[in-house]
Amino acid sequence: MGLFMFWKKKKKRPPQRPISQLWEKLRQSSDFVELSFIVGGKELSIYYFDSLVDPQVLQEQILCHLQNDIPKHPTVRLEDLQQIVPIQRIEVSEDTALIEEKVLKGFVAVSFREQPGKAALMSAAAENLGLRENNDSENEFSVVGPKVGFVENVGVNLHLIRRQVVTPNLVFREMSVGSVSKTKVVIAYIDGVANPEVVQTVTQRLEAIHFDVVFDNAILDQLLADNSRTPFPLFISTERIDRAVYAIVSGQVAIFCDGSPYAVIGPAALFDFFTSPEDYYLPWVLGTFFRLIRFFGVAFSVLASPIYVAVLTYHYEMIPEDLLGPIIYSRSNVPFPPVLEVLFLEITIELLREAGARLPTKVAQTLGIVGGIVIGQATVDAGLTSTILLIVVALAALASFTTPIFKMSNTIRFIRFPFILFAAGWGGIGIIFAVCGLLIHLGRLQSFGYPYLLPFYPLRVRNFRDTFIRSPYSETAERPMFLRPRSRFRYDPNEAKQKRDIDE
C-alpha cells in the first residue's frame, strides 16, 4: 500500500497588531458600539456589536453589575470580573486575534485603562434573535438549502448577516432616508472586497434622495435606479439570507431598509436574475442542467405566442404537412384572427394571476386550478380559441414561473405583449425587430454605473463560468472581475484543486 503525503511549509504567524488598531477597524461599521465611562474611580471601556448581542443580557447581567459592584471593589482587575459579573466563561486575553473572533461572535469586550492591551470577554450573544415562526422565505422557495429569510426589523436582518459573515471587514453604514418617515437604511459591504467607487455611488444616491416616506426597499429600488423608464429590474431584491451573503462576499453591496423583509443588491447583471441559490447546493452538473432549463423556459415564454401568431398569419409554408391538418381542424370554428385569439388567452391568464395574487392562499389555489380548467374548456367549446393555442399559452405561462426573481418574472410577462404585436404586424421580421430592439435597450441599461449585459457586453470571457453553466467549486474561486473587486479570490484556487488521497 502506498502512502502519499503532501508537505507544506509552516506559515509564519503575522505579527500581532495592537488592540487599539482593532477597535479603530471595527468603528467603521455603524453597529459597533463603544462605551466609555468612569465607575468607582476606574475608567473602563466596553466594546460590542449591537447586531449580535442580546440587549437584555448586556443591560441586566453586565452593565448593571459593573456599575453597582466595581465601586465596592476599587482594586478590581480584569481577572477578577468573574466574581462580579454573573456570566460563565469570562476570558481575559491580550491576543488581538482571539478578541476579534469573540467580538464577532457576540461577545462583549471590557477593558480597563490601567490594563492596556487586555480585554475581558463576556458572552452575550443573541442566539434566537430573528428566528420567528413565519421567518421562511416565501417568494424564493428552495427545496435544498436554508429556509430562513429576512424580516421587517432591520436590526434582526443585520444580526442574521453578521452571523454568516464573521469578519471584521464587514461594514454596516447607517443612513436616514425620507423627510417625513426618517427610515433607517443600512448599506452592507466587505471593506477590502467591494469596489470603493460602488460604495461611494450608493452612498451619494441615498443622500441625494428627496422623498417624504419610504415604506419598503421597493421604493428605494426605483429611486436608486439608473434608468426609471425600463421594465427590467436593475437591482436584485431578495428575502434569502444566503443570496445576500453570497452577493456581499462576491463584492456587491446590499441595502437594507427598516420595515422591509427584502435586501436590495447591486450592481446586478441580467444573468444574475436567472441564477438560484439552489444551483450551488446541488452537484454542478445538476445545477447547470436546471439553469439551462431556466434559460430555455424564459425564451419559450417570450417567443412561443409571437411565433404562433407569425406563422399562422404570414408563414403558412413553415407548418409541416402532418401538423397542418390538426391546426386547420382546431381553428375551423374560431372567428378571430390569430393575434386576437392569442391576446384573449394571454389577458385571461393575467387576470387569473392577478386574482390569485390578491386572494387568500387557499382560495387563490382553488381559483387558479378550477378557473384555468373551466375557462379553458369553455373557450374551446365556444369556438373562441383553438386547442393548440391553449396548450401553447399554458406552457408559456408555466415557463415564466421558472425565473427565481419575482420582479424579473413580471418583466417577462410584460414584454411578451410587444412581441405579439410585432409578430402580428410584420411576422417573423417583426419578431427579429423586437429582439434587436430588446437587445439595444438592454445594452443601454446600467446598474450603479455597470453595464447590464455583463459579461457579454462588454465581453468578459473569464466570467462565463457562472452564467449559463455552474462550474465546480474548484473553478469558481475568482470573484466576478467585472465588479472590479479589491480582492480577486474568495479562496485559494490551488488548494481547492488539490485532491489528497491516502492509501493505506
Buried (B, 14 or more C-beta within 10 A) or exposed (E): EEEEEEEEEEEEEEEEEEBEEBBEBBEBBBBBBEEEEEBBEBEBBBBBBBBBBBEEBBEEBBBEBBEEBBEEBEEBBBEBBBEBBEBEEBBBBBBBEBBBBBBBBBBBBBBBEEBEEBBBBBBBBBEEBBEEEEBEBEBBEBEEBBBBBBBEBBBBBBBBBBBBBEBBBBBBBBBBBBEEBEBBBBBBBBBEBBBEEBBEBBBEBBEEBEBEEBEBBBBBBEBBBBEEEBBBBBBBBBBBBBBBBBBBBBBBBBBBBBBBBBBBBBBBBBBBBBBBBBBBBBEBEEBBBBBEEBBEBBEBBBBBBBBBBBBBBBEEEEBEEEEEEEBEEBBEEBEBEBBBBBBBBBEBBBEBBEBBEEBEEEEBEEBBEEBBEEBBEEBBEEEBBBBBBBEBBBBBBEBBBBBBBBBBBBBBBEBBBBBBBBBBBBBBEBBEBBBEEBEEBBEEBBBBEBBBBBBBEEEBEEBBBBBEBBBBBBEBBBBBBBBBBEEEEBEEBEEBEEEEEEEE
